[in-house]
């Protein structure tokens, strides 16, 4: 008989060792942070479709993103924009952390992402084909590209992340909830988790859904359209993109000499009040 391998005892600390960003304001952490320091306003008129007939005409778009520069050609037909943005951020975060998933134990690194809408643009395109031409014109990739779990799945396949993984669907609180879930996996003995949140619904179907919810700002001036925590707030503005972090067990990160950008000692998240609460 072979004795079972000892269970590694993890610390309570999650060390953040890598960051990847694809968001309004910039693709790549340095570009995005430079825009923040400049006070760059990332909200502007919608350019991804003609929104002139919609009550809301502004969005936070990720500009300057070349799909083919970040995503292998074979993945382009089977991914929505949100997954392509997430793949770009995942690659940056892993490179920034200077971590090689293949050098870890087979199930040592997982991925937990937050996503509230799935591949809306992809789904809209395929539904248009269904209703205008018929079912024969709906591609096979519709079976998974629209799904909110597509980001975690494609990132896992691309980087060989076979550890405990999952998806969190909790809208505005999603990114924090994903980090909390990643920390739980580390406390159970995981070595590393790629975690964060991404969404991309700047398309007619996405705008229709946001408008139906009743919370979308219809102001035309980018400077006053989105004013969180202000008495003059008029709702939210649709944005796309997000960020991913590499979170490692603190002891494991220090043992490999990783650059630790910060630590997560605990997590908490809140959500919007119920409608009508002000």
N, C-alpha and C positions, 0 to 999 in steps of 0.2 A: 504493500500500500504506500501511496505517496501522500505525505502530510499536506494539508491545504496551505496555500500561501498565506502568510500573515496579512491581516488587513492593515493598511497604512492609516495611521491616525492623522487627520488633517487639522490644521489650525482653524480658528474661527475667522481669520482675516482673509479677505479676497484682495489680492494685489492686482491693480490694473497696470498692465505692461505694454499695451498697444492700443492705438486709436485709429479708426478709419471713418472718414466723413464724405458723404455725397449729399449735399443739401443746398437750399437756396443760399446764395452768398458765396458758394465755392465748392469745387470738387477737390478733395484732398484737404487734410487737416491744416497745413500751412496756409493754403489759399483761403480757406474759410476763416481761420483765426485772423488773418490779415484784414479781411473784410470787416470782421467784428471790431477790430481796433480802429478802423477808419470810420466806423459808424455807418457802414454801407446799408442802405435799405433794400431788402431783398424782395419786397412786395411790389408788384407792378401789373400792368395789363396782361391778360392771358394771351399767350402766343401759340399754345399748342393746339388750339381749335378756335373757331369763330364764336366768341362768347357775346357778341353784340346783342343778341336777342334774349339774353339771360338777365335777370335782375342783378346778379353779381358778375362783375367783369374783371376782378383782380385775383391774383394768386401768387404764391411764393413758388416760383419755378426753379428747377436746377438747370442753369444755362451752361453752355459750353461742354456738355457731356456727349462724347462721341462713343456710341455703343460699341462699335467694332474695336475700339482701343482698349476696352475693359473686359469684353466678353468674347469667348471663342465663337467663331462663325457658326459652328454646329448648334450652339445654344440660342442664337438669335431667333430662329423661327419658333422656339418652344418656350420663350420667356416673355413675361410682361416687363414693362419699364421698371416697375418697383423691384423686381428681382435682379435686373441688370444693375440698378443703382446699388442694391445690397451686395451683389457680387464684387463690385468695385471697392466698396468700403471694407468688405471682408478681406480682400487681398491686401489692402493697405494696412489694416490692423494687424494681420499676421506678420507682415514684413516689418512693421514698426516694432512689434514685440520681439523680433528676432527669434521666433520660435519655429521649430520644424515639427509639425504634427506627426510626420512619419517616424521621427526619432523617439516619440513617446510610446508608452504601452499602447496596444491596439485599441483599447477603449478608454484611453486617457484623456481625450479632448472631445468635447461635445459642442453643440451650438443651440442657443435658445434665443429666438427672436420674437419681437412683438409686431403684430400686423393686424390692423382693424378692418381692412377692406378687401384684401386679396388683389389679384390682378384685374382691376376694373377695366382698364383700357383694352386688354386682351379679350376679356369676356364680352365687352360691348361689340368689338369687331366681329367676333364669332357669332354672336346673336343676330347682328345685322345680316350676316351671310345666311343664317338659318331662315330668317323671316323673309328675306328678299329673294333668295335663290333656292333654298331647300337644304335638307339635312346633308346631302352629299357634299356640300361646300363647307361644312364645318370640319376643321382640322382635328386630328387626333390629339393634339397637344392641349386642346380645350379641356380635356379630362382632368388636367392637373395645373395648368398654367394660371388659372384664375384663383386657385385655392390659396387661402391665407398661410398654409404651411409650405408653399412653394419656396419661399426664401430660405428657410432652414434646410429644406431638402436639397436644393441646388448647391447651397454653400457646403453642406456636408459631403455631397458627392465630389464637388470640385476640389476640396482640400483633404478628403479622406478623414473627416471627423466622425468617428464611429462611437464616441462616448455618449452618455445620457444627453438627450436632446429634446426639444419640444418647441411649442409656439404658445405665446400668450396673446389673448384677444381681450384687451381692456381699454381700448381707445386712448384717451389722453394720458392715462396712467400706465400704458403698456410698456414703455421703455424702462421705467423704474421697476415694474413688476417682473420684467424679464431679467433685470439685474438681480433681483431678489431670488428668483428661481435659479439663476446661475450660481449664486452664493450657496444656496441649499445643496446643489450638486457637489460643490467643492467641499462642503462640510461633511458630505457622505463619503468622501475619499477621492473625488475626481481631481485630476491634475490641472486642467484648464478648460475654460468655456468661452466661446466667442458669443457675445451677447449684445443686444441693443434693439432698436426699433426702426422700421421703415414702412412708409406708405406712399402711394402715388395715385391720386384720383383726379388729376387735372385733365378731365375729358368730359364730354356731354353727359354721359351716364353718371359719372361721379358728381358733377355739379347738381344734377337733378336730385340725387340722393341727399346731398347736403342741404339743398334748398327745402326739400320736403321735411327735414328735421326742424327747420325754423330758426336755426341759430346762426345763419350765414350773414355776414355784413354785406350790405348793398351800397355802401359808400363808394364813390368814384375816386376820391383822393387817397392815394397810397399812404400819405402821412397820417390820415385819421381813420383809416379803415379798420385797423386792428390795434386796440388800446386796452390790453388786459389790465385788470386791477384799477381801472379808471372809472369814475362816475360817468364819463362820456363814452364808455364802450358801447359798441353797436353790434357786437357779435364777433365771430371768428372769420379768418380768411383761409381758404384751402391752401395747403402747402404740400410739397412732395419731398421725398428724400428721408435722410436720417443719419444715424451714426451707429457704429459697432465698436465694442471694446473687447480686448482680450483680458479676461480675469483669470488669475492663477491662484492656486493655493500659496499662501504667503511663504511657507517654508520651502516649497518647491521652487518658487521664483528666486528666492535668495540663494538657494543651492546651485542654481545654474548661472548665477551672476546677472540676472535680468535687471534691467533698468525699471525701477518701480515708480510709476507716475503718481500713484496715490493708492489708498486702501479704502475698502468698503467695510466699515465696522458694523453697519446695520442698515436696514432699509425700511422706508415707509412711503406710502403713496395715498393720495386722496383723489376724489373725482368731483365733477361738477355737481352742484345741488340739484334737487329735483326741479323740473319745469315749474315756473311760477313762483319760485322762492326768491327771485331777485338776483 
